[in-house]
Amino acid sequence: MQKIKNITIIGSGNVATHLGKYLYNAKYKIDYIYSRNIKNAKTLAKSVNADPVDDIAEVHAKSDLFLIAVSDNAIEIIAKQLNKYLGRKINVVHTSGMVSSEIFRGYFYNYGVFYPLQTFTKEREIDIKEVPFFITAGNDDFVKKLSKVAKKLSSNINIISDKERKVLHVAAVFANNFTNYMYSISKDILESEKMEFDLLYPLIKETTDKVLSGYNPKKIQTGPAVRKDYNTIKQHLKYLKKYPEYKEIYKFLTEKVTD
């Protein structure tokens, strides 16, 4: 298998945008940016000196790697299209945390997963060197090739199985997505009372810093539920009557914390 030099990116969302730009900055040639929305394809393609397309049939097989960064339910659809127009010999990866690499079996000879464990937003720059990458592939040679690409972006490279990556993704949803939803609830409650969310920044920072310092999250849990401060909990629930959905979440989490 030849060295990976040229890459085609399928997708134009948050992950595709960040990986496209960082791969381009790492001196990889980005051949094509594919998106169903040609405007989005053009925007990303312009920043990485690539050709924008909105039809898979317009993509040629000259790329050494085809990186699929689309929604989970679109990965196999894209795989079928790439197989139809380019055959089985191209090298293909997706960036999903939950979808098995085996989704490509039967479509391509060399396939895998190139998963960056981070939350991406187009408008926000991140330090890609701090992002852990998780590689899954069907053969050792392809693992090495993908690892070399990842090492151009980050020093934190991990080779894991499909099963391990799925476990990691589930844990990440709790640590990131659900936590962020809690922030959104806090912000909504404060702003409804004409108060600012940034009043909570020091609290959020201290909690995060403790976890990042190595403390066991379960050991540093605080709050009225841990203290069994039922009077405070009762007052909180009384206030939350005007937010029935939030009240149910509060009750559920309080019960779990006190288990």
Rosetta blueprint (number, residue, H / E / L):
1 M L
2 Q L
3 K L
4 I L
5 K L
6 N E
7 I E
8 T E
9 I E
10 I E
11 G L
12 S L
13 G L
14 N H
15 V H
16 A H
17 T H
18 H H
19 L H
20 G H
21 K H
22 Y H
23 L H
24 Y H
25 N H
26 A L
27 K L
28 Y L
29 K E
30 I E
31 D E
32 Y E
33 I E
34 Y E
35 S L
36 R L
37 N L
38 I H
39 K H
40 N H
41 A H
42 K H
43 T H
44 L H
45 A H
46 K H
47 S H
48 V H
49 N L
50 A L
51 D E
52 P E
53 V E
54 D L
55 D L
56 I H
57 A H
58 E H
59 V L
60 H L
61 A L
62 K L
63 S L
64 D L
65 L E
66 F E
67 L E
68 I E
69 A L
70 V L
71 S L
72 D H
73 N H
74 A H
75 I H
76 E H
77 I H
78 I H
79 A H
80 K H
81 Q H
82 L H
83 N H
84 K H
85 Y H
86 L H
87 G L
88 R L
89 K L
90 I L
91 N E
92 V E
93 V E
94 H E
95 T L
96 S L
97 G L
98 M L
99 V L
100 S L
101 S H
102 E H
103 I H
104 F H
105 R L
106 G L
107 Y L
108 F L
109 Y L
110 N E
111 Y E
112 G E
113 V E
114 F E
115 Y E
116 P E
117 L L
118 Q L
119 T L
120 F L
121 T L
122 K L
123 E L
124 R L
125 E L
126 I L
127 D L
128 I H
129 K H
130 E H
131 V L
132 P L
133 F E
134 F E
135 I E
136 T E
137 A E
138 G L
139 N L
140 D H
141 D H
142 F H
143 V H
144 K H
145 K H
146 L H
147 S H
148 K H
149 V H
150 A H
151 K H
152 K L
153 L L
154 S L
155 S L
156 N L
157 I E
158 N E
159 I E
160 I L
161 S L
162 D H
163 K H
164 E H
165 R H
166 K H
167 V H
168 L H
169 H H
170 V H
171 A H
172 A H
173 V H
174 F H
175 A H
176 N H
177 N H
178 F H
179 T H
180 N H
181 Y H
182 M H
183 Y H
184 S H
185 I H
186 S H
187 K H
188 D H
189 I H
190 L H
191 E H
192 S H
193 E L
194 K L
195 M L
196 E L
197 F H
198 D H
199 L H
200 L H
201 Y H
202 P H
203 L H
204 I H
205 K H
206 E H
207 T H
208 T H
209 D H
210 K H
211 V H
212 L H
213 S L
214 G L
215 Y L
216 N L
217 P L
218 K L
219 K L
220 I L
221 Q L
222 T L
223 G L
224 P H
225 A H
226 V H
227 R H
228 K L
229 D L
230 Y H
231 N H
232 T H
233 I H
234 K H
235 Q H
236 H H
237 L H
238 K H
239 Y H
240 L H
241 K H
242 K H
243 Y L
244 P H
245 E H
246 Y H
247 K H
248 E H
249 I H
250 Y H
251 K H
252 F H
253 L H
254 T H
255 E H
256 K H
257 V H
258 T H
259 D L
